[in-house]
Amino acid sequence: MKKVLIIGQIIPEPTSTAMGRRMLQLIKLFQSAGAEVTFACGAEPTAYAVDLSALGVAKMDFPLNDSSVDAALVGLAPDVVIFDRFVAEEQYGWRVAAQCPSAIRILDTEDFHSLRLGRQAAFKRGKAFKPSDLLTLDIAKREIASLYRCDLTLFISSVEIGLLQDVFKIDRALLQYLPFLEPQLASNHLETCMGFEQREDFISLGNFAHEPNWQSVVQLKKEIWPLIRAQLPNAKLNVYGAYPSEKVRQLHSEKDGFIIKGRAENAHEVLSKARVLIAPLAFGAGLKGKFIDAMQVGTPSVTTSIGAEGMSGNLPWHGYVTDNPQDFADKAVVLHNEKVLFEQAQRNGVKLINQLFTLSEATPFIEKINAIREDLAAHRAQNFIGSMLMHHRLQSTKYLSKWIEEKNMGK
């Protein structure tokens, strides 16, 4: 594995989203395995995009519906191609298959989009979500088709892998668990964190452009924060998140202690000063990076079953998990007020990081890639549905893209 190509829709923004940070972990993982990494994208970098050159990563421009990408793929000749979410595979997968047939194609889901959007739709209808609801979603048909067209698909949550096997009956050989890859925390780590007495107030953290985070803030404002303030009338909630819109800023209220802060340039810094992270997530998917950050700086949290999904295994949470608003508020107040419970939650967080989210989790992934490379033809032969979808896709998506290219040239 000498050359790895990552194709994304945007250049990663590690200070904006946990998924941006996750992509950097993937890049470093491949580099540590001795691979040269190239990142291809059709969009211009934003003000918050990571400096790829500083990471030793080459940057390539991959304009949409442009045959120049074909020549770039042939010239690079990657051994492994990673698609950053299924839309990137839809846009470029057929070109990769045509120009680099021997390259291993890997889909990185970040989170299972269909699950998140299915839960979101159920939430907005005021109904309970059922896994079987996924079978009716058009986006699920797209995402699962993308998965089949690839040789391997990465999932950050083991819960999602189970769902894919149970609901869609997908062969486990096509699925790979790869959670956040964090450095181990030392036995004396909590001694380096700010203590109970040094901290104050509550914090909420999450990119506002991500609908689950926005709805979480709405839930805090309308229901949970008033319940907390009834018990702690002088408490404040500092609400951080990238890309705050006007509707977010309108929630700001000094008199209620509901403070909209906007983007956190350093998530660890703002989290380390707070007593408790509160995140009443009503829907979502994947793993939530805010809790990893909180564990690393010793900040206990209160969240919902959706928020904690796939993040604790059989280990106790670093705080509390509850779906009842009054209980949520009560547990947040208890963590804020009781030093013994606060410090126990801190210790739980260290255990979660050191047992579930370590670099050793990457070993099975690298071994899987090597095993596929040994006999790629045999691996693909076991995936007949993927071969069938790729055959039809090359006849449909390919010519749609070429039609768009011709149309653009005629302007």
Long-range contacts (C-beta under 8 A, 24 or more apart in sequence): 1-30, 1-33, 1-34, 1-35, 1-79, 1-80, 1-369, 1-370, 1-373, 2-34, 2-35, 2-36, 2-79, 3-35, 3-36, 3-38, 3-76, 3-77, 3-78, 3-79, 3-80, 4-30, 4-35, 4-36, 4-37, 4-38, 4-78, 4-79, 4-80, 4-81, 4-82, 5-37, 5-38, 5-39, 5-40, 5-60, 5-73, 5-76, 5-78, 5-80, 5-81, 5-82, 5-103, 6-37, 6-38, 6-39, 6-40, 6-81, 6-82, 6-84, 7-40, 7-41, 7-62, 7-81, 7-82, 7-83, 7-84, 7-88, 7-92, 7-96, 8-39, 8-40, 8-41, 8-84, 8-85, 8-88, 9-41, 9-42, 9-43, 9-84, 9-85, 9-87, 9-88, 10-41, 10-43, 10-46, 10-49, 11-39, 11-41, 11-43, 11-45, 11-46, 11-49, 11-50, 11-52, 11-59, 12-39, 12-49, 12-50, 13-46, 13-48, 13-49, 13-50, 13-242, 14-50, 15-48, 15-242, 15-263, 15-264, 15-265, 15-266, 15-267, 16-48, 16-207, 16-242, 16-243, 16-263, 17-207, 17-210, 17-242, 17-289, 18-180, 18-287, 18-288, 18-289, 18-290, 18-292, 19-110, 19-111, 19-289, 20-50, 21-289, 22-110, 22-156, 22-180, 22-289, 23-84, 23-108, 24-50, 24-55, 25-180, 25-181, 26-82, 26-108, 27-55, 27-57, 28-55, 29-181, 29-362, 29-365, 29-366, 30-80, 31-56, 33-366, 35-79, 35-80, 38-76, 38-78, 40-72, 40-92, 42-91, 48-242, 62-92, 64-91, 65-401, 65-402, 65-404, 65-405, 65-408, 66-405, 67-402, 67-405, 69-95, 70-95, 70-98, 70-99, 73-99, 73-100, 74-99, 74-100, 77-103, 78-103, 79-103, 79-104, 79-373, 80-104, 80-106, 80-369, 81-105, 81-106, 82-106, 82-107, 82-108, 83-107, 83-108, 83-146, 83-150, 84-108, 84-110, 85-109, 85-110, 85-113, 86-113, 86-142, 86-143, 86-146, 86-147, 89-146, 89-149, 89-150, 90-142, 90-146, 90-397, 93-146, 93-149, 93-150, 93-393, 94-390, 94-393, 94-394, 94-397, 94-398, 94-401, 97-149, 97-390, 97-394, 98-394, 98-398, 102-376, 104-151, 104-152, 104-369, 104-372, 104-373, 104-376, 105-149, 105-150, 105-151, 105-152, 106-150, 106-151, 106-152, 106-153, 106-154, 106-369, 107-146, 107-147, 107-150, 107-152, 107-153, 107-154, 108-153, 108-154, 109-143, 109-147, 109-153, 109-154, 109-155, 109-156, 109-160, 109-286, 110-156, 110-286, 111-156, 111-157, 111-160, 111-284, 111-285, 111-286, 111-287, 112-143, 112-155, 112-157, 112-160, 112-163, 112-164, 112-285, 112-286, 113-139, 113-143, 113-285, 114-139, 114-140, 114-143, 114-144, 115-160, 115-163, 115-285, 116-212, 116-283, 116-284, 116-285, 116-286, 119-283, 119-284, 119-285, 119-306, 120-211, 120-212, 120-283, 122-283, 123-215, 123-282, 123-283, 129-283, 131-163, 131-166, 131-167, 132-167, 134-163, 134-167, 134-168, 135-167, 135-168, 144-168, 144-170, 145-389, 145-393, 147-174, 148-174, 148-383, 148-385, 148-386, 148-389, 149-386, 149-389, 149-390, 149-393, 150-174, 150-386, 151-372, 151-376, 151-379, 151-380, 151-383, 152-176, 152-368, 152-369, 152-372, 154-178, 154-365, 156-180, 156-286, 156-287, 156-310, 157-285, 157-286, 157-287, 157-309, 157-310, 158-310, 159-309, 159-310, 160-285, 160-286, 160-310, 171-382, 171-383, 173-379, 173-382, 174-383, 174-386, 176-364, 176-365, 176-368, 177-361, 177-364, 178-361, 178-362, 178-365, 179-287, 179-356, 179-357, 179-361, 180-287, 180-289, 180-292, 180-357, 181-357, 181-358, 181-359, 181-361, 181-362, 182-292, 182-296, 182-353, 182-357, 182-358, 182-359, 183-358, 183-359, 184-353, 184-354, 184-358, 185-296, 185-350, 185-353, 185-354, 189-298, 189-350, 190-298, 190-343, 190-346, 190-347, 190-350, 193-272, 193-297, 193-298, 193-346, 194-272, 194-273, 194-297, 194-298, 196-275, 196-339, 196-342, 196-343, 198-273, 199-272, 199-273, 199-274, 199-275, 199-299, 200-236, 200-273, 200-274, 200-275, 201-235, 201-236, 201-237, 201-238, 201-274, 201-275, 202-228, 202-235, 202-236, 202-237, 202-238, 202-274, 202-275, 202-276, 202-277, 202-278, 202-332, 202-336, 203-237, 203-238, 203-239, 203-240, 203-270, 203-271, 203-274, 203-276, 203-277, 203-278, 203-299, 204-237, 204-238, 204-239, 204-240, 204-241, 204-277, 204-278, 204-279, 205-240, 205-241, 205-264, 205-267, 205-270, 205-271, 205-277, 205-279, 205-290, 205-293, 206-240, 206-241, 206-279, 206-288, 206-290, 207-241, 207-242, 207-243, 208-241, 208-242, 208-243, 208-244, 208-245, 208-248, 209-242, 209-243, 212-281, 212-282, 212-283, 212-284, 212-306, 213-241, 213-281, 214-248, 215-281, 215-282, 215-283, 216-279, 216-280, 216-281, 216-282, 217-241, 217-248, 217-251, 218-251, 219-280, 219-282, 219-325, 220-258, 220-278, 220-280, 221-251, 221-258, 223-325, 224-278, 224-280, 224-325, 224-328, 224-329, 224-332, 225-256, 225-257, 225-258, 226-256, 227-325, 227-326, 227-328, 227-329, 227-330, 228-329, 228-332, 228-333, 229-256, 229-257, 231-329, 231-330, 231-333, 232-333, 232-336, 232-337, 235-336, 237-278, 238-270, 238-274, 240-264, 240-267, 240-270, 267-293, 268-293, 268-296, 268-297, 271-297, 271-299, 272-297, 272-298, 272-299, 274-299, 275-299, 275-300, 275-335, 275-336, 275-342, 276-300, 276-301, 276-302, 276-319, 276-332, 276-335, 276-336, 277-301, 277-302, 277-319, 278-302, 278-303, 278-328, 278-332, 279-303, 279-304, 279-307, 280-304, 280-307, 280-325, 280-328, 281-306, 281-307, 282-306, 284-309, 286-310, 287-311, 291-318, 292-353, 292-357, 294-318, 294-349, 295-349, 295-350, 295-352, 295-353, 296-349, 296-353, 298-346, 298-349, 300-335, 300-342, 300-345, 300-346, 300-349, 301-345, 302-328, 302-331, 302-332, 302-335, 304-328, 311-352, 311-356, 312-352, 312-356, 313-355, 313-356, 315-348, 315-351, 315-352, 315-355, 315-356, 316-348, 317-345, 317-348, 317-352, 318-345, 318-346, 318-348, 318-349, 318-352, 319-345, 319-348
